[in-house]
C-alpha cells in the first residue's frame, strides 16, 4: 500500500506535557483518513508538525517518501493544503481577493483558475461581499479554497465542521467527498464529531493520550462494530446494576439511554428492571456507533 504520510514514534513535548507520545500512523494515498480523538488527544499537534509549523521532540515522519530532515521535505510540503484550527482568511477582503493574495504568497504567476476554484467551493456568487460578512460555513469553505490554491494532492482539515449549522456541515461534507472522488485528493480529517466523520472516512486512526490506539479501514471497522440493543429506560443507574448482575457489556449514554451488547434476554431484563421499579420505554436493535467503538478502544466511559 502506498502512503502519503507515515509517522514512526513521533513525539512532541511542551515542558513536562507530552502532546504526542510515540505516535505511529499511516495515511494511505487516495483515502479520506478520519483522525479520531477527543479534544487534547494530540490531533492538532500532529498536524502542526507535519505542516512544518513546529518541530517534533523525537521520532520521525515521512511525507511523500521524504524524511523530515531531508531538504526535499520542503517540496513535499508544497503538495499539502491545510486548514489548521481556524481558516486563514483576510476578513476585510472578498473571497476572490483572498485567493489572489494566496496566489501571490505562493508565487503563482497567473490568477487563472481562481473563478473555477471559487465555483468548486460554492463561493462563485459572493462578489464584493467581504469575508467578515460570511457565515461560518462560508468562511470554512473559503479557507479550504485558500488551502487548495497551490493545487495540492493532500488536504489536511482540522475540525472542519466545528460550530457549523446542519446546512454548513452538509456543504463541507459534500465538498470533501467531491475533492476526494473527483480530484483524487487524499484527505486527512481531524475530528471529535464522530457521527459526521462516519459519513466521510474510508480509513480511520484512533488516537488517545498522544498515542495511536488503532488504524483500520472503514470496511473492517464496519465488520468489527458489534451489534447492540439501544435501551431507553426510566433510570440507567438501575439498568447498570441489573446488567452487571446479568454479565452483559454496555455503554451508558444518558440518564435514560444505554447500548447493551451480546444476547439480551428481553423478558428477563424487563422483569429484573420491573422488580426495581425501572420501566423499559423502548428497545431497538442497531449497529455499534463509531463513538461507542472509540470509547471501547480507549477504555473511556464504557462499562463491561
Secondary structure as UniProt FT lines:
FT   STRAND          3..14
FT   TURN            15..16
FT   STRAND          17..28
FT   TURN            29..30
FT   STRAND          32..36
FT   TURN            39..40
FT   HELIX           43..50
FT   TURN            51..52
FT   STRAND          58..63
FT   TURN            64..65
FT   STRAND          66..67
FT   TURN            68..69
FT   TURN            71..72
FT   HELIX           73..77
FT   TURN            78..79
FT   STRAND          80..83
FT   TURN            91..92
FT   HELIX           95..106
FT   TURN            112..113
FT   HELIX           114..120
FT   TURN            121..122
FT   TURN            124..125
FT   TURN            127..128
FT   HELIX           131..133
FT   HELIX           136..148
FT   TURN            149..150
FT   STRAND          154..158
FT   TURN            160..163
FT   HELIX           166..183
FT   STRAND          186..191
FT   HELIX           194..197
FT   TURN            198..200
FT   STRAND          203..208
FT   TURN            209..210
FT   STRAND          211..217
FT   HELIX           218..224
FT   STRAND          227..233
FT   HELIX           236..246
FT   STRAND          250..252
FT   STRAND          257..261
FT   HELIX           266..275
FT   TURN            276..277
FT   STRAND          280..287
FT   HELIX           290..298
//
